Amino acid sequence: MKNKLALVSLILLGICFQSCYAQSEKQQSEQKNPVYSRTDTTKVNQSEKDWKKILSPEVYDVARLKGTERPFTSKFETSKEIGTYYCAVCGNPLFQSDTKFDSGCGWPSFYQPISKTSIVYHKDKSLGMERTEVTCGRCKSHLGHVFDDGPPPTGLRYCINGVVLDFEKAKTAEKSYTKKQKKATSGK
């Protein structure tokens, strides 16, 4: 019994340290990235040398080198949370969660961006195929590609690398849901 208790304590301690480390890493990332803002709409122009200093290696690879994360590895791929998806590089608002759908492709998919200026489109003839690349309208970071096999009303599927997405839960929706839950449990 003593060994089980020690093991459980050790596991909980590990989880606590991991959580603290993740929070510390996020704070360091926010402090290191002077261009990140969810409200600033001015275009961002940084040298690749500066981007490499600011961004994590995973984000840099996808956002600046046009890499692709492995399919089915993004925490956002199956997420059903309500809120807004932002560019993880600069904070530009990209997609609302109500435009997200399960495409089964292995990456978070959306049928419509937040605005016409949040995304920029480019012809991509790499890998022997013709596709349409999408980049952030504020910092020009590579996000993924858009295809014409999505659901109504647009018929589009924005296939986005989750590593270049940042997410914020909708606070008003969360408050409304909490109120409804309280009413339902109290019988009023």
N, C-alpha and C positions, 0 to 999 in steps of 0.2 A: 504494500500500500504506500509505503514511504517513497519507493522508487517511482511509482506512478505519479504521485504528487510532485515529486522533483521534476519529472519529465514534463508534466503539464505546466509547471512554473517556468521551466526553461523555454518551452514553446511560446508561452505568453510573453515572456521577456524578449524573445526573438522578434515576435510580431510587433511589439512596442518599439524596439529599436529600428525595425524596418520602416514603420510608419513615421517615426521621427526623422529618419534619414531621407525618406521620400519628401516629406514636408520641407526639410532643410534644402534638398536639391531643387525643389520648385522655387523656393524663395531666392536661392542663388541664381537660378535661371532668369527670374523676373528682374533681379538687380543687375545682371550681366547684360540684359538686352534693353538698351536705351530707346529702341524704336517701337517696342511693344506698347500698343495702346488700343483700347476698344472704342475710343471716341475720336482720336485724331484721324483725319481723312487725307492728310497730305501724303503725297507719294514718297516712298522711301527709296533712297539710292545709297547703297553701301557697296564698298569694294568686296570682292570675294574673300580677301584677306580678313576684312572686318567681320563678314558673315561667319567665317570659320571660327573666329574668336567668340562670337556671340552665341552660336547655335551648338546644340549637342551633336555628336557625330552622326547619329541616326537621322535627326531632322535635317542636318546639312546635306547628307547624301541624297535624300529625296527632294528637298526643297531647292537646293542649288545645283546639284549634279543630275537632276531628273531621274533619280533612282526609283525603285519600287519596293515597298515593303512586302514581305511574304504574305500570300493570301491567308485569310482566316486568323491573323495574329493581332488585329486591331481590337482594342477594348470597345471601340465604337461600332464595330461591324454589326453586332446583334443588340446594341443598346436601344432601349425603348424609352429612355428618359426624355422629359419635355424640357426644351430650352433652345439655346442658340449655339451653333458651331462657328468658331472663329479660326482665322489663320493662326497657327501656333508660332509662326515666325514674326508677324507684325501686329496681330490682334484685330485685323480687319474682319467684320462680320461677313460670313459666307452663306450659311444655310440655316433655316429654321428646322427644328426636329419634325414638324408636321409635314415636311416635304421629303423625309427620309423613308425608304422602303427596303424590304428584304429582297434583293435581286438574286441572291445565291451565288454571286460572283467572287465572294471572299473579301471584299472591301466595302466600306460604308458607301451607300448609294443614295442619291437624292435626285428628285426630278426637276428641281428649280432652285436657282440661287436667290439670295435675299434681294438683290437689286441687279440692274443691268451693269453697274460699274464694279460690283464686287468680284467679278470673274472676267478674265481676258482670254480670248480664244486664239490658238495658233495651229497652223497645219503642222502635222508631225508625220514625216515619212520614214522614221527610224524602224528598225527591225523588219524591213521589207514589207511594211503595210502602210496604209494611209489612214491616219486617225486625226482627231482633233484634241490637242492638248489644252488643258485649262490651267491658268496661272492666277495667282492672287492679283486683284486689281490695284492693290496698294504697293506691294513689295516685289511683284513679279516672280514670286516663288512658285515652283512647279507643285501642283496639287494632284493631278491625275489626268483623266481623259473623259470626254463626254461622247456618248453613243446614242443612236436614235432607236433604241429598243426598250425604252422606259414606259412607265404607265401614263395614263391620262392624268392631268389635262395637257401636259407638254409632249409626251412621248419620248422624253429624254431620260438618259441615265448618266448622271455625273458620278463616275467611279473614282472615289477620292482615297488617297493614302491616309489612313487614320493617324499616322505619326505627325502629319502636318496640320492636324486639327486640334483645337482646344475647345472645351465645352463648358457652358455655364447653364445650370438648371434655371428654369423659369421660376422666379420667386413668387410671382402673383399666382401662377397656376398651382404651385406647391401649397400656398396659403389657402387657396380656395378648396383644394382637395382635402386638406387637414380639417377645415371647417365642416365640410360635408361628412367626413368620417366621424367627427365628434357628434354631429347631429344624428347620424345613423346609429351610433352606439348608445346614445342617451335616449333614443326613442322619440325625439322631438322632430 
